[in-house]
Amino acid sequence: MNICQFCGWEVRQIDWYNFYNQKPICDDCNMDMSIERERECVMSWTVWVGGGEVNSYLLNKEQAKDIAQEWKDKGYDDVVVEEVS
């Protein structure tokens, strides 16, 4: 019996991605991860510092997190990464 590494439910049908020594993932968790990956790649994120937007165009989540960290490293503590819908 194979158990999903994320939710603990039984995985009845093992997909091809589990043949390379990966732990099983159920269809529900696999779908959730796919949606999250797509969401992170979409250019719909912005960064606010002290109430002002610091980027002039929308970013993907990774870029926004990097810019936010740069501002935090400069000593700003009012830094917010926001998803714009």
Backbone hydrogen bonds, N-H to C=O, Kabsch-Sander energy under -0.5 kcal/mol:
donor,donor_aa,acceptor,acceptor_aa,energy
2,N,11,V,-0.6
4,C,9,W,-3.3
5,Q,24,P,-2.4
8,G,4,C,-1.1
11,V,2,N,-3.1
12,R,10,E,-0.7
14,I,12,R,-0.6
18,N,15,D,-1.8
19,F,16,W,-1.8
30,N,26,C,-2.4
31,M,27,D,-2.3
32,D,28,D,-2.2
33,M,29,C,-2.3
34,S,30,N,-2.0
35,I,31,M,-2.3
36,E,32,D,-2.1
37,R,33,M,-2.4
38,E,34,S,-2.2
39,R,35,I,-2.4
40,E,36,E,-2.0
41,C,37,R,-1.3
42,V,38,E,-1.2
44,S,42,V,-2.0
44,S,59,L,-0.8
45,W,59,L,-2.3
46,T,82,E,-2.4
48,W,80,V,-3.0
49,V,52,G,-2.9
50,G,78,D,-2.5
52,G,49,V,-1.6
54,V,47,V,-2.3
55,N,47,V,-0.6
59,L,45,W,-2.7
61,K,40,E,-2.0
62,E,40,E,-0.5
64,A,60,N,-2.3
65,K,61,K,-2.3
66,D,62,E,-2.1
67,I,63,Q,-2.5
68,A,64,A,-2.5
69,Q,65,K,-2.1
70,E,66,D,-1.9
71,W,67,I,-1.9
72,K,68,A,-2.2
73,D,69,Q,-2.5
74,K,70,E,-1.1
75,G,72,K,-1.4
76,Y,71,W,-1.9
79,V,77,D,-1.0
80,V,48,W,-2.8
82,E,46,T,-2.7
82,E,80,V,-0.5
84,V,44,S,-3.4
84,V,82,E,-0.5
